[in-house]
Amino acid sequence: MLIWFVVLYLMLSIGIGLYVATRVHTAKDFAVAGRHLPLPVVTATVFATWFGAEAVFGVSATFVKDGLRGVVADPFGSSLCLIIAGFFFAKKLYKLNILTLGDYFRLRYNRTVEVLTTLCIVASYLGWVSAQIKALGLVFNVVTNGFVNQTAGMILGATIVLTYTTFGGMLSVAILDFVQMGVIMGGMLYIGYIVSGLTGGVELVVNHASAAGKLDFFPPPDPWQWLTFLGAWMTMMLGSIPQQDVFQRITSAKTATIAIWGSILGGTIYFCFTFVPMFIAYSATLIDPELFTGLLESDSQLVLPTLVLQHTPVFAQAIFFGAVLSAIMSCSSATLLAPSVAFSENIVRGFFPGMGDHQFLRVMRITIVCFTAVVLGFALYSNASIFKMVENAYKVTLAGAFVPLFFGAFWKRATTQGALAAIFGGLAAWILVELLVGEASLVPPQLIGLGVSMLGMVAGSLLPQWVGHATPAADIHAALHHRAAAETHHAAEHPHHH
């Protein structure tokens, strides 16, 4: 019964995705949904950026083990990332009318910086998408009661997501996010309601967690523990700002105001809503302490699905797994799309400047297929937990791409030489500390990378120039404003093309 419900749900999702795909005609439709999404859809798609495997399985399991302090990266860091992106970057980036973050790096600095930062961004997605694929394998395995093993589940899940993402791009992703957000929120709240009935009410669970010290957020007054705590927080909060999927969702909005508010609202709803799976997972330890303490030792990611399968009616199970699949699919479709668009636009296109729009669309679709294959391989052979995979994903962009983006937008004197020093210095420092000291490092390696990256940016920009100057942010805006006006004029003269 449960299996058929899930199959039906998946077929419906693919159907919607493929139907929407019939409206994708240009590379811009594919990459940023033609830039005409309204506020509710932008809010839903920003919420779905993060509400995936790790929010449902990873965060909830980590919370049961380590309390609020353990989940500082997500939801605290990740929701703040969306809010900061909305306040500080949405308007600046939206006005530029570009497809990718790499375009920004090329306009602000040069082609070399564009390629290096794009490679950082693409690399950071490996762990992130693998976590989603891994979770799809987990869900298929649990739903079919072991009939589909995790490996087959991962392959199946990857194929489904690949199908509608390859055809529909950002438009399919956004519309499905909107539909799936309803399912996710309704489903999770319903399960929460059932579970609170089993435990004797929300207040009882909260008091129990509080007594167990699970609600203590700040670490004890030990400087090294604070550094680790801040490291986890900042990796997610700042490292995920230079991310193509965050950027893509913001720039798919109809207007700059919608871009700002969609990002802030999406981040806020995400923050509040992540506590629902945390509450459900923690309740599990009260409902059946023996079973769930055992699961926490062996595979903590199974706590939530096991609770739902053993203690709720079939209808609730169907809703829960439908919601989880929605969350993971909407997360993984966009995270497959983002690096593929970035790679096609900022690396492949540079070698074939004369490429037409239809050829470019084909290149993006081929890249998605290749990237999915790489990610699937990575997911099948990696032993990291879902939460760890996600947390590690952003170390690359924190050390290599955050400083050029931030200083490029807010510091007039940032130069290409500074950007290159920031990228090489940040990545080299982070990788060296990670390799030589690793876990034993008192300061988290990615924070050292961030510090060196900032030093490189300031020193490189202020020292005499060996590499070409950069275009100040103000000039980019002027040039692009001119380009956008020309495009609008062209569109007005040739309406039948659009």
Buried (B, 14 or more C-beta within 10 A) or exposed (E): EBBEBBEEBBEEBBEBBBEBBEEBBBBBBBBBBBBBBEBEBBBBBBBBBBBBBBBBBBBBBBBBBEBBBBBBBBBBBBBBBBBBBBEBBBBBBBBBBBBBBBBBBBBBBBEBBBBBBBBBBBBBBBBBBBBBBBBBBBBBBBBBEEEBEBEBBBBBBBEBBBBBBBBBBBBBBBBBBBBBBEBBBEBBEBBBEBBBEBBEEBEEBBEBBEEEEBBEEEBEEEEEEEBBBBBBBBBBBBBBBBBBBBBBBBBBBBEBEBBBBBBBBBBBBBBEBBBBBBBBBBBBBBBBEEBBEEBBEEBBBBBBBBBBBEBBEEEBBBBBBBBBBBBBBBBBBBBBBBBBBBBBBBBBBBEEEEBEEEEBBBBBBBBBEEBBEBBBEBBBEBEBBBBBBBBBBBBBBBBBBBBBBBBBBEBEEBBBBBBBBBBBBBBBBBBBBBEEEEEEBEBBBBBBBBBBBBBBBBBBBEEEBEBEEBBBBEEBBEEBEEEBEEEEEEEEEEEEEE
